[in-house]
Amino acid sequence: MKTSFVDGAFVAPDSQADLLDNRNPSAPTEIVDRFARADAALAEKAIQAAAKASLTWRRSSPQVRATILDRIGTEILARRQELAEVLAREEGKIVREALGEVDRAGHSFKFYAQEALRANGEKFDSVREGVGVDVFTQPVGVIGIISPWNFPIAIPAWKIAPALAFGNTVVFKPAELVPSSAWALAEIISRSGLPAGVFNMLIGPGRTVGDAILRSPQVDAITFTGSESTGRQIAQLAAQRMIRVQLEMGGKNPLVVLDDADLDVAVEVALNGSFYSTGQRCTASSRVIVTAGIHDAFVERLAARTKALRVGDALSGDTDIGPVVDPSQLKQNLSYVEAGLEEGATLVCGGQHLENDKGAYHFSPALFTNVRSHMRIYREEIFGPVLAILKVADYEEALAAAEDTPFGLSAGIVTTSLKYAEDFKRRSSAGMVMVNLPTAGVDYHVPFGGNRGSSLGPREQGTYARQFFTRVKTTYQLA
Ligand code: NAD
């Protein structure tokens, strides 16, 4: 039985513990790992340990932090195949994609190892004679990290690494669907040389363990990735407590395809952005907005490519699209397919539960045409491989359609026109804009995040992470 990591040690297994089994979505009778669930009392212990460790860790040498973070990154990268297979077994991401995610986690630790050493601070002359002004950053304190199931190792890594690099201590709660990757990461961190209490991990439910983290007066900031509805609750609690919060939430990311697009590029970009990782990416392009001149040829080619995608076991090298993560996400995908049909869209292909003898949660990627902009499949985040294609007259109509959403995470355009590419980059209100590239698939060394209902607070990743994970101090001194 695996357990939470608190104050420098994995908690002793308790025969009375509430048990959590995570299952392989490619073969749900198979239990990946068994865990003892943490409760609010254990969360309190972890928070106290983090608060105590913060007093010394905040003054630790940047070299110590850099060496430890680099060591963690090195081990993640050295064990990439094994970690990717754990990820594929518990989340259903195919191994090829899981390897990319593990690499990203390793590189994030190595990037923030260097960031820990990066000089920061500025010196000014005061407007008052004989006075000097220093501006520098300091750690925030105890950071609560709450992560979702769809990137079980990369999202924890890109939150934990900067938190530690900038001298904060951590209480981390992964999603209950994917504790194995989080546990493997915690196990690597446990041997990295961090003092006890600096890093803590709690495997447990959001409503108890997550809630304890959110409400503790010892927690100085919360970084959360997950659904918009949970994000809203967290924002309200953080506002009441007046603590710093960083939220990364949902998306309904548009991909615009213009008449002048290279058709091959357009089809591959749409296929990747909409269906890879089983559509379970916050940056997935779940709506494609296509101008009339290229619409029919685009749909025909995309449908042919979509039908040829092999849906199967995440651990098999032949699989293009792994299973949906769990039965409730499968039900949600199927109910959106039904809603699309009821609202009058045309299902060109897919949208079915592909049953097999292992009971896998396989779902065939779905393509809808004759979509109207009021339809639920066009407006709401489905978080599955369900694509709605909207036909428009021209670029201006496409841009207006792309902007017609409460979200603002990522947006893309496929065009050979420099004029439209530049215009779209400037006028799209998404936080990340792609030209001739899928809306999903981003780098670890540059800022990540969106606007409106997709994100709140400073950007994650790259050098911008310093904004959330540090506080600015201004000092004045009479010479
Ligand atoms: P979720 O909101 O259900 O859960 C996210 C985390 O919050 C989990 O760890 C969960 O246990 C915890 N939680 C749930 N209720 C809580 C509560 N009341 N108090 C404290 N913690 C609580 O989201 P999910 O289903 O795990 O993830 C899917 C969502 O994540 C999608 O909407 C997707 O778009 C979003 N997502 C966004 C990004 C991004 O960077 N913008 C990246 C990945 C996923």
Boltz pocket constraint, residues with backbone or C-beta under 6 A from the ligand:
constraints:
  - pocket:
      binder: B
      contacts: [[A, 146], [A, 147], [A, 148], [A, 149], [A, 150], [A, 151], [A, 173], [A, 174], [A, 175], [A, 176], [A, 204], [A, 205], [A, 206], [A, 207], [A, 209], [A, 210], [A, 211], [A, 214], [A, 225], [A, 226], [A, 227], [A, 228], [A, 229], [A, 230], [A, 231], [A, 233], [A, 248], [A, 249], [A, 250], [A, 251], [A, 281], [A, 282], [A, 381], [A, 383], [A, 409], [A, 454]]
      max_distance: 6.0
